[in-house]
Amino acid sequence: MVEFAELSRALRGALRRGELSAWFQPQLDLRTNRVVAAEALCRWHHPTWGPIPPTQFIPIAEEDGTIGEIGEFMATEAMTAMTDWAIDMSVNVSPAQLEDAAFTTWLERMILRIRRPARRLTLEITEGRHLGDVPALVARLDRLRGLGVGIAIDDFGSGQASLTQARRLHATELKIDRGLVSDDSPDASRVVADAVALAHDAHIRVVAEGVETADQLDKVTRLGCDRAQGYLLSRPVSRDAMARLAAAIV
């Protein structure tokens, strides 16, 4: 197993060496049955160690400070894709990035330069992480919202994310955690149905994550989710593959 310090050193040069790339997982509109969006996902392929999962390297990046560089890379990739393709695009942004005034200022400038409407871009926040100075974070998010950018709360139902937090951060989207999607119990369905009803009352879109079976797709459709993503619909694909898919649905 590769040690933390060794991974941290390798990660610092990964972008420069071209080891990081953006892959894209499509999202299906459950009303029209069309792909209308994609989530940009960071992938790291080390020449010696092979693929390194984000669950392993993102916490390291947040601790050693490289998350800012990775965040700018991924946001640039997402906005470039959004400019090239006529679909919505979302990208994960950690609270650590949003708490950095330099990052949010850079992001605002980038948004003002893109040719596509900013409303096509959504920033996904995993609420379970420590949010630090919440009033300052909300102020930065509000500036981005003023440009049209959407805010998604990721992993709802994981025991951390909440509708209260979604409202506090002025979210426009709620992403249902895969654990609730895969749980076929009545209690899980009730939680999803209640979340959908409350979210829709607040004009918040609901996306079901981790949809892997036809039964799960039927369930989230029946419970009122607006969009879905997961291996049943598509695994994350390369930029070239996503470009072909986007061209086919325009």
N, C-alpha and C positions, 0 to 999 in steps of 0.2 A: 504494500500500500504506500502511495506517495505521501510524504509528510507535508504538513501545512506550509512550512517555510519554503520547501522546494516548489510546491505549486504556486505560491505567491511570487517567487522569483520568475517562474516561467510565465505567469499570467502578465507580468509587467511588460514583457516583450511580445506577447501573443498577437496583439493588434498590429504591431509594426511588421511582424513576420507573416501576416495574413492568415493566421490560424483561426481567428474568430470570423464567423459568418452569420448572416441573418437567414433563417428559414421561416416559412409562413404556413400557418394552419388556417384553412378557410372556415368561415362561419356561414351557416345556412339560415336564411329567413324562413321561419316555420309557417308563415302565412302564404308566401309565394313559392316556397320550395326552390329558391334560387340562392346561389352564393352571392352575398352582398358585402362581405367584409373578410378580413384576415388578421390574425394576430402575429406580429413579428416576434420571433423567438431566437435568442442568442445560442449559438452552438460553438463549441471549441473542439477542434481536432488537433491534438498534439502529434507531431511527427513520430515520436517514440512511444508515448503512452496510449495513443489512439483517442477515441472520443471520451471527453470528460463531461459528465452530466452537469447541467446548471445548478442542481441542488448541491453539488460539491464546490463549484468555483464561484458562484455568486456570493455566498456568505463570506468567502475569503476576500473577494473584491470589495465588499462593504467594510470589512475590517481593515484591509491594508490601503484603502483609498483609491484603488483602481476602478471603483464603480463609476466614478465621474467620467473617466475616459470611455469606459464601456457604454455608459448611458448615452453619451454624445454620439458614439458610433451607431448604436441601435436606433436612436431617435432619427439620426440622419438617414439610415437605411429605410426606416418606416416612412419618413416623409418623402424620400425619393420614390419609393414604391407607390405612395399615395398620389404623387404627381404623375407617374407613368400609367397607373391603372385607375379606372373609374369605379373603385370600390372603397369602402371605409377601411381604415387601418388602425389597429391598436398596438401599443407597445408598453411593456412593463417598466415602471419607474419606481424605484425604491424611495421610501421616506427620506433616506439619507441624501439622495439626489435632490429631492424637492426642498429640503432644508438648506441647500446650498444656493445662496442668492445668485452666484455666478452662473450656475447651471440653468436656473429658471430664466435669467436674463438672456443667456445664449439661446434658449429654446424659443423665447418670445421673438428674438431677431430672426431665427430660422423660419418660424411660422409666417412672419410678415413677408418673407422672400419667396415662399412657395406659390406655385401657380394654381393649385387646387384649393377649394374652400377649406379653411381650418376646421370646419365642423366635421370633416371626414376623419379627423385624427382624435383618438381616445387614448388617454393615459391610464394605465391600469395600476392601482395601488393595492398591495397586500396589506390589509388593515392590521393584521396581527402583530406587525412589527411596531416598535416604539415610535410614536409620532413626534416626540419632542415638543417644540413650541407650536402648539396647535393653532393659536390665533395667527401667527406669522405664516404658517403653512397654508391656512385657509385664505389669507390675503394673497399669497402667490398664486394659489389655484384660481381664485376669483379673477385675477388679471388674465390668466390663460383662458378661463371661461369667457371673459369679455371678448376674446379673439375668436370664440366659437369652439374651442377645444372641449371635448367631452372628458369626463372623469369617471372611471369605473372602479368599483370596490370588488376586488378579487376574492375568491375562496369563501363566499358567503355560505354559512352553514358548517364551517370547520370548527366552530366553537370560539372564533375570534371576531370575525367580521359581524357587523350589526347594521340594521336599518337606521338606528340612531346615528351611528358614525357616518353612514352614507348621507344622511341629511346634513350632518354637521359639516361635511366636506363638500356639500352642494354637488353630489354625484349625479351623473346622468345615466349611469348603467350599473347594474348589479349582476355579478357573475356567480351563479349557483355552483358550489363546490361539488366535485365529482363524487364525493362520499354520499351526498344526498341523492345524486342522480342514480347511483348504483344500488342504493338501499331501496328494496321493494316493499318495505313495511308501510302500513297505513300512516304511522306517525311521520315518517319521512315525507310522504306525499302531502300530508297536512301542512308540514312546515313549508314546503315549496309553494303550495297553493296560497297559504297566508302571506308569504313573502311576495309572491307575484301580485296579489291583490293590493297590498300596502304600497309596493313599488309603483304600480300603475296609478294608484291614487296620487302619488307624488310625481307623476310623469317621468318615472325612471324605467328605462328599458331593462329587460331581464334576459340574460344569456345563460344557457345550461352548458356546463363544461363536462368533459369526459364522457360523452355519449358514445358507448361502445357496442350497443345491441339495438336491434329494431324495437324491442320492448321498451328500452329506455327512451328511444326517440318518440315512441307513441306516448309514453308517460309525460315527458316534458311538454309535448305539444298539447296534450289533453289538459295539463295543469296551467296552460296559458303563457308559457315562456315565449319570448319573441324570436330568439335566435338560439342556435345550438352549434357546438363544435365538439369534435372527438374523433376517435379512430374509425368509428362506423362511417363517418362522412369523409374524412381524409386525415391521414397522418400529416405532420409538418412536411412541407416540400421545399425544394430549392427555389431560388429566385426564378430561374428559367422555367421550371415547371409551373410556378404560380403565375408567371407572365402568360403562359399558354392558356391556363385556366381562366385568367381574367379576360384575355382576348376573346375567349369563347362565350363569355356571358355578357359582354358589353352590348 
